[in-house]
Amino acid sequence: MGIRAIHILVLCLAMKTSTLPGVEAAGPGGPDAADLPAARPSANDWPWWRGPNRDDVAAAGQQTPTRWSASQNVIWKSDIPGRGHSTPCIWGERIFLSVGEDESQVLLGLDRAAGKLLWRTELNRGRLPRLHPKNSHASGTPACDGELVFVNLVHHDAMHLAAVSMDGKIAWQTRLGPYTSMHGPGASPAVWGPLVLVACDSVKDSFLCGVHRRSGKIIWKTPRPSYRLGTYSSLTVGRVAGRDQLLIHGPYRIYSHDPLTGTELWTCDGPDESASNTITLGRDVIYAAAGFPGRNLLCVRAGGKGDVTGTHVVWEKKRDTAYVPSLLLHEGLLYQVEDKGTVTVFDAATGKIHYEHRLEGNYSSSPVLAGGLIYVVNEKGLLSAFKPGRSFELVARNDLADGGFATPVFLGGRLYLRTLHRLWCIGQK
């Protein structure tokens, strides 16, 4: 029996009566998750956090813009109410954006061609958690499978997952479990196979879960260690070291799980107590950086079973590593933009540093590769573009004079950028 067939068999059993060790299974009933086809975004979609391949690498062959301002090469701009740090989720001719408005949490649907607001759907009103000054009630990026848009949100002391149709109608909402806030949530959901995968990391009662995309039923749920200050990284999922893995780091360790069942596969100590970015996947290794209370980066072989701390760490970088921005892997080089603006380029296999270069400002968004350039925007709204490689070469600096925390999106030769007050579409005119 093949690996995929085994996964399907285990998932079917979990939906009926069985419970895996350490994993809470769903009750009986509801649609069969094994019969639900995988989402199939095109190269012209940005369907979830970090893009279609979950790596912040845009589709090849784009002629991306390098010069713009508030009045130059602006295809359109739309005023966005409230506050939010999520990246635009784009599928086909629709853009989906989560927003926190006063005491409500909202999902917006916009027309991709002109930026026109098509609908506004309120998902919750009242009982919102306290936040860090840099956080928002809409920091997690929505995910889309082509039929539904998924938004995780915290209110009334619990983590919830909402599914909204492409025309703005709520399909279902599920309370996933309790949430005790220190700085508020920041993680994004992920679509994988028949499931939406959600990390709920808070001060206590933390967990991971897999939710059926059509019914909203919790298929599996497994506890995670909690941390006194919370941890804020988004999970990632993909095929690495020859098997499908859900990966997340913090608190204290890196954790790998089977994404269809929640079963823990392996763990590794580090990189530090709390993390806020997303693990980056290579073919056989993963890269994980954390930033509180220390700043450390690990490269770990993504195989093995159980605790692999003593056997699978390939290299380590201590101090001066990224806390919030995620890492970018491209052609054997690992690019890091540290929160205070230092760009560091590593040899991905050995950890050797090729160069370090200081950019202006502080950074919460992640670097993106598009059109043969690496783009990164600081918290004041200044976006820098530089060439990939073993030495630093700046190509462009553009300032929209409207700060923000969202990571830019590049599709069809256009830049979609969320700032504090607007959503911009930038391209050659």
Buried (B, 14 or more C-beta within 10 A) or exposed (E): EEEEEEBBEBBBBBBEEEEBEEBBBBEEEBBEBBEBEEBEBEBBBBBBBBBBEBBBBBBEEBEBBBEBEBEEBBBBBBEBBBBBBBBBBBBBEBBBBBBBBEEBBBBBBBBBEEBEBBBBBEBBEEEBBEBBEBBBBBBBBBBBBBEBBBBBBBBEEBBBBBBBBBEBEBBBBBBBBBBBBBBBBBBBBBBBBBBBBBBBBBBEBBBBBBBBBBBBBBBBBBBBEBBEEBBBBBBBBBEBBEEBBBBBBBBBBBBBBBBBBBBBBBBBBBBBBBBBBBBBBBEEBBBBBBBBEBBBBBBBBBBBEEEBBEEBBBBBBEEBBBBBBBBBBBEEBBBBBBBEBBBBBBBBBEBEEBEEBEBEBBBBBBBBBBBBBBBBBBBBBBBBBBEBBEEBEEBBBBBBEBBBBBBBBBBBBBBBBBBBBBBBBBBEE
